[in-house]
Amino acid sequence: MPEVTASASVTLDRLFELTEVLGSMMERGVAEHGLTRARAGLLWTLFHDGPMTQRTLAARLNVTPRNVTGLLDALENDGLVARTAHPGDRRATLVSLTDTGRTLTTGLRDGRDEMARGLFGDMPAAQRTAIQDGLETVIARLRAMDRTAREAR
């Protein structure tokens, strides 16, 4: 295995700092809408992928079905999601955004887009591409490391 260079350690430290800053900003941003990151993640998944069963939602979020039920209970009480009988499987429940949930997630997306413009709007395309390419490599490696660690348990 190659030796860890000071540069590699500094790069990882910068990634840790980035995750702390982004995480804190995300926490504050979703809290302004009365959400937790977990609830916002569930809404975001429905916003991007459309209605789905609770089981599929749990798999997409990588959480237990019980965890999804708790999140959905809170979001349904807030009028952001609706659970209905699945049209093709009477044993399944279909989860979808309500109009209020869609309005909220559209606002979250607009905030994300505004932040992207502020961070990257005037950055040269080559620099954006280099960041994206580097992050793709890092994310793929982290996922592989995580998968290996989970399989070792």
N, C-alpha and C positions, 0 to 999 in steps of 0.2 A: 504494500500500500504506500502511495506517495507521502512524503513528509508534509506536514501542515506548515505552510509559510505564514509569516506575520501578515502578509497581505490577505490571505484567505481568512484568517481569524478576524481581521479588521472588517472585511466584507460581511462576514456572518454577524459581527457586532452591529453593523449598520442595518442589516436586515432585522435583527431583534429590535433595534430602535424604531425602525419603520413600522413594525407590527404593533409596537406599543403606542406610537402616535396615531396610526390609523385606527387601532382598536378603541382608543380613548375617544377619538372623533366620532367613530361609529356609535359608540355607547351614548354619547351626548346627543347625536343626531336622531337616533331612534327614540331616545327617552323624551325628546321634545314632542314626539307623537304618541307618547304613552306606551311605548313598546320596549321590549327587551330585544337583545340581538337574536335570541332564539325565535321569538315571535316574528320579528322582521324577516328572518331567514325563511320561515315557513311562508309568509305572505309573498316574499320575493320569488320563491319557487313556484307558487301558484300563478303569479303574475307572468312569469316567463314560460312556464310549461303548460298552463291551463289546468282545468279541473282534473282531479285524479283521486283514486281511492286512498283511504287512510294508510293502508299497507304500503302502497307505492310511495306515498309521501314520507312515511317512516324510513323506507329504504333510501330514498333520495337524500334525506337529511342525515342519514346514518345514525338514527336514534331508534329506540324501542317503540313499538306501537303504543304502549302505555304513555310514554313521554309525549307522543303526538296527540293522544287523546287529551292530556292536560293542557297542551298548548291550544288545541282547537276549542276546548271548553272556554278558555279565557277569550280567545279571538271571536268566538261565536257570541259570547255575552256582550262584547263590544260592538257587535254588528258588522264585523269585518269579513267573516267567512260564513258560509252556509253548508250544512251537511244534508244531503238528500239521498234517497234510495238510488242505487246504481240502476240504470235502465236495462242493463244486460245481465246483472248478477244480483239476485234479490238478497244474497247474504252480505253484499258489500255496500259500503257507504261512500258516496262521491262527495268530495270536498271542492268547493269553488269560492272565489271571491264574490262578495256582494258589491253593489255599486259603490258603497262607502269604502270597502277594501280596495277596489280598483282605483278610486280617486286618491286614496292614501299612497298606494304603491306607485302611482304615476307621479305623485309629488316627490317620493323618495328617488325615483329614477331621474327626475328633473334636477334634484339636488346633486345627485351623483354626476350628471352631465355637466353641471355648472362647475363642480370641483375639478372634473377632468379638463375643462377648458382653462381653468385657472392654473392647473399644474402643467399641462402639456400643450396648450393652445399655441404658444409662440415658440415651442421647442422644435428644432429642426427635425424633419422626418427621419433622418438617419439616426439621430440620437434616440428618438422614440422607438424605432425599430430595434436598436441595440438593447434598450431596456427590456422591451417585450421578449426578444429572443433570449436574453439572459435569464429573465424571470421564468420563461417556459422551461428552460433547462433546470433551474433550481427547483421549481415546483415538481417536475417529473422525478427528479432525484429524491426529493423529500417524500413524495408518495411511495416510491420504491422502498426507501428506508423504513417508512411507517409500516408498509405491508410486510416487510421482512420481520420487523419487530413483533407485529401482531401474530404472525405465523409461528414465531419462536416460542410464544407463550403456551 
